[in-house]
């Protein structure tokens, strides 16, 4: 039996889990950092970085990340200033 719409809506926080949020563009525009949960019903967000030149994203920190394998460049990613 599948969940009813109200239960799905509540479990997924309005179908927003799994979508990128808190997006920050690096000062040089080469990278974009954002938070995203691994699935539509998981509330544990991870930090991801999108490399514009390589057209790929990678998880740099999060609940399932093995810290011993983390790239040393991942710790140097800093978001640029916020534009209002």
C-alpha positions in Angstrom: 0.0 0.0 0.0 1.4 3.4 -1.0 1.5 6.5 1.2 -1.3 9.0 0.9 -0.4 12.4 -0.6 -0.4 14.2 2.8 2.0 11.6 4.3 4.3 11.9 1.2 4.1 15.7 1.4 5.1 15.7 5.1 7.8 13.1 4.8 9.5 14.9 1.9 9.1 18.4 3.5 6.8 19.6 0.7 8.8 17.6 -2.0 11.9 19.8 -1.3 14.3 17.1 0.1 16.8 16.1 -2.5 16.8 19.5 -4.2 19.9 21.8 -4.0 19.7 24.6 -1.4 21.9 27.3 0.2 23.7 27.8 -3.1 26.9 29.9 -3.2 29.0 30.7 -6.2 32.7 30.9 -5.6 34.3 34.4 -6.1 36.0 33.3 -9.3 32.9 31.6 -10.6 34.7 28.3 -11.1 32.8 26.4 -8.4 29.3 26.4 -6.9 28.8 25.0 -3.4 25.4 23.8 -2.2 23.6 21.5 0.2 21.5 18.6 -0.9 20.0 15.5 0.8 20.8 12.1 -0.8 17.1 11.3 -1.3 13.6 12.8 -1.3 12.9 11.4 2.2 16.3 11.9 3.9 16.8 15.0 6.0 20.6 14.7 6.4 22.1 17.2 4.0 25.6 17.0 2.5 27.9 19.6 1.1 28.4 19.3 -2.7 30.6 21.3 -5.1 29.8 21.7 -8.8 32.9 22.4 -10.9 31.9 24.6 -13.8 34.9 23.8 -16.1 34.6 20.0 -15.6 30.7 20.1 -15.7 30.5 17.7 -12.7 29.6 17.7 -9.1 31.0 15.9 -6.1 30.2 15.4 -2.5 32.8 16.9 -0.3 31.3 16.5 3.2 28.3 14.8 4.6 26.8 12.0 6.7 28.0 9.2 4.3 31.3 10.8 3.4 34.4 8.9 4.3 36.6 11.7 5.7 39.8 9.8 5.2 39.3 9.9 1.4 38.3 13.5 1.3 40.2 15.6 -1.2 42.5 18.2 0.4 41.1 20.8 -2.1 37.6 20.3 -0.8 38.5 21.9 2.5 39.6 25.0 0.7 36.3 25.7 -1.1 34.9 29.0 0.2 31.8 30.6 -1.1 32.0 34.1 -2.5 30.3 37.1 -1.0 26.5 37.1 -1.1 24.9 39.4 -3.6 21.7 41.1 -2.7 
